[in-house]
């Protein structure tokens, strides 16, 4: 991590947690606010499993967004408990919180999350996917209902996918940060390593290519990451819970795995700005999502 050397008068720096139930668009919003891809996205719930920092530096502030896994209480294996702890711990040392909800949808998941949010930290409510609401007259009653449940610092209707309302959200967040020098250089967009980003890129391609066939108990482990000039040699193991899942990932005559690996390699080359040689294979680790040792080795604890 590089520390920014310039200290500007009245400059503000702080961490902003982005929280919400699964599939409300937290990662899409993080990427939109940062201006580049730091969090993987897919239509699958709980695509995000790790806490990820995305960095936006403007002329007056450095906002360090903490993209968190979706908070939920339905499926409580060790992996889900670890993800929920990620959400809780992300709230301990932030200057502000953005609670993301889907326009027109407020349920028990949102109520559960509200009880977790510290009273002393300003919370902005981001009502996402407003572009998908056909009858816009329904937005005002929804906003009024949400505003009655907590004193929010502000409420912003927006579309993370299209970018509508995101500039206003950044402007609203900036005054909530403390005056402090930047932590990162202005051109840095995440504090995560290339090794981590490579694993996440491959996991995203698994989610997107496998669709409804995707086994929930799937993970990625980078076993080797080497630089040879501008070439990155990456050896990645895809972890599944059952032998039947291994067959799904590999596909007929290995075509599925080949397609996933090609998409992942192209994604990595775009992200890293250089050539990538990627080798992938599939391993079966039964019960890994409920094994504390396995979770730790995969970076979930």
Residue pairs with C-beta under 8 A, 6 or more apart in sequence:
1 184
1 191
2 184
2 185
2 188
3 183
3 184
4 62
4 181
4 182
4 183
4 184
4 185
4 186
6 181
6 182
7 181
8 60
8 181
10 60
10 179
11 60
11 61
11 62
11 179
11 180
11 181
11 182
12 60
12 61
12 62
12 174
12 175
12 177
12 178
12 179
12 180
13 61
13 62
13 64
13 177
13 178
13 180
13 181
13 182
13 183
14 61
14 62
14 63
14 64
14 94
14 95
14 96
14 176
14 177
14 178
14 180
15 53
15 64
15 65
15 66
15 93
15 94
15 95
16 63
16 64
16 65
16 66
16 94
16 95
16 96
16 97
16 98
16 173
16 177
17 66
17 68
17 90
17 91
17 94
17 96
17 97
17 98
18 26
18 29
18 30
18 65
18 66
18 67
18 68
18 97
18 98
18 100
19 26
19 68
19 71
19 87
19 90
19 91
19 97
19 98
19 99
19 100
19 113
19 117
20 26
20 70
20 71
20 99
20 100
20 101
20 110
20 113
21 70
21 71
21 72
21 101
21 107
21 109
21 110
21 113
22 45
22 46
22 69
22 70
22 71
22 72
22 109
23 43
23 44
23 45
23 46
23 70
23 102
24 70
24 100
24 101
24 102
24 128
24 129
25 100
25 102
25 128
25 129
25 160
25 161
26 39
26 48
26 67
26 68
26 70
26 100
27 39
27 40
27 41
27 47
27 48
27 67
28 41
28 160
28 161
29 98
29 100
29 126
29 128
29 158
29 160
29 166
30 38
30 39
30 52
30 54
30 65
30 67
31 37
31 38
31 39
31 41
31 54
32 160
32 161
32 163
32 166
33 54
33 56
33 63
33 65
33 166
33 169
33 170
34 54
34 55
34 56
34 65
34 189
34 190
35 56
35 189
36 189
37 271
38 52
38 53
38 54
38 67
38 189
38 190
38 192
39 48
39 52
39 54
39 67
39 200
40 47
40 48
40 200
40 201
40 203
40 204
40 207
41 47
41 204
42 204
42 207
42 208
44 207
44 214
45 70
46 69
46 70
46 72
46 80
46 83
47 203
47 204
47 207
48 67
48 68
48 69
48 70
49 69
49 79
49 83
49 300
50 69
50 86
50 196
50 200
50 299
50 300
51 66
51 67
51 68
51 69
51 86
51 89
51 90
52 66
52 67
52 190
52 192
52 200
53 64
53 65
53 66
53 67
53 190
53 191
53 192
54 64
54 65
54 67
54 189
54 190
55 62
55 63
55 64
55 65
55 184
55 188
55 189
55 190
55 191
56 62
56 63
56 65
56 170
56 189
57 63
57 182
57 184
57 186
57 188
58 170
58 174
60 174
61 174
61 177
62 182
62 183
62 184
63 170
63 173
63 174
63 177
64 183
64 184
66 90
66 94
68 86
68 87
68 90
69 83
69 84
69 86
69 87
70 83
71 83
71 84
71 87
71 109
71 112
71 113
71 116
72 80
72 84
72 109
73 84
73 109
73 112
77 289
77 290
78 289
78 290
78 291
78 292
78 295
79 289
79 290
79 295
79 300
82 295
82 300
82 301
83 300
87 116
88 116
91 97
91 116
91 117
91 118
91 121
94 121
95 121
95 122
95 176
95 177
95 178
96 121
96 122
96 123
96 124
96 153
96 173
96 176
96 177
97 117
97 121
97 122
97 123
97 124
98 123
98 124
98 125
98 126
98 169
98 173
99 110
99 113
99 114
99 117
99 123
99 124
99 125
99 126
99 152
100 126
100 128
100 160
101 110
101 125
101 126
101 127
101 128
101 146
102 127
102 128
102 129
103 127
103 128
103 129
103 130
103 132
103 133
103 139
103 142
103 157
104 133
104 138
104 139
104 142
106 142
106 145
106 146
111 149
114 149
114 150
117 123
117 150
122 153
122 176
123 150
123 152
123 153
124 152
124 153
124 154
124 155
124 156
124 169
124 172
124 173
124 176
125 146
125 147
125 152
125 154
125 155
125 156
126 156
126 158
126 169
127 139
127 142
127 143
127 146
127 155
127 156
127 157
127 158
128 158
128 159
128 160
129 159
129 160
129 161
130 136
130 139
130 157
130 158
130 159
130 164
130 165
131 159
131 161
131 162
131 164
133 139
139 157
143 155
143 157
146 152
146 155
147 155
153 172
153 176
154 172
156 165
156 168
156 169
156 172
157 165
158 164
158 165
158 166
158 168
158 169
159 165
160 166
184 191
190 197
194 225
194 232
194 272
195 222
195 225
196 299
197 268
197 271
197 272
198 222
198 225
198 232
198 234
198 236
198 268
199 220
199 221
199 222
199 236
200 220
201 264
201 267
201 268
201 271
202 220
202 236
202 238
202 260
202 261
202 264
202 278
202 280
203 218
203 219
203 220
204 264
204 267
205 260
205 261
205 263
205 264
205 267
206 214
206 218
206 220
206 238
206 249
206 260
207 214
208 263
209 256
209 259
209 260
209 263
210 248
210 249
210 256
210 260
213 248
215 240
215 241
215 242
215 245
215 248
215 249
216 289
217 240
217 241
217 242
217 245
217 288
217 289
218 238
218 239
218 240
218 241
218 245
218 249
219 238
219 239
219 288
219 298
220 236
220 237
220 238
220 239
221 236
221 237
221 239
221 297
221 298
222 234
222 235
222 236
223 235
223 236
223 237
224 233
224 234
224 235
225 232
225 233
225 234
225 235
226 232
226 233
226 234
227 233
230 274
230 275
231 274
231 275
231 276
231 277
232 268
232 272
232 274
232 275
232 276
232 277
233 277
234 268
234 276
234 277
234 278
234 279
235 279
236 264
236 278
236 279
236 280
236 281
237 280
237 281
237 282
237 283
238 249
238 257
238 280
238 281
238 282
238 283
239 283
239 284
239 285
239 288
239 298
240 246
240 249
240 282
240 283
240 284
240 285
241 284
241 285
241 286
241 287
241 288
241 289
242 284
242 286
243 284
245 284
246 282
246 283
246 284
248 256
249 256
249 257
249 260
249 282
250 256
250 257
250 282
251 257
251 259
257 280
257 282
260 280
261 278
261 280
264 278
264 280
265 276
265 277
265 278
268 276
268 278
269 275
269 276
285 291
285 294
287 294
288 294
288 295
288 298
289 295
292 301
295 301
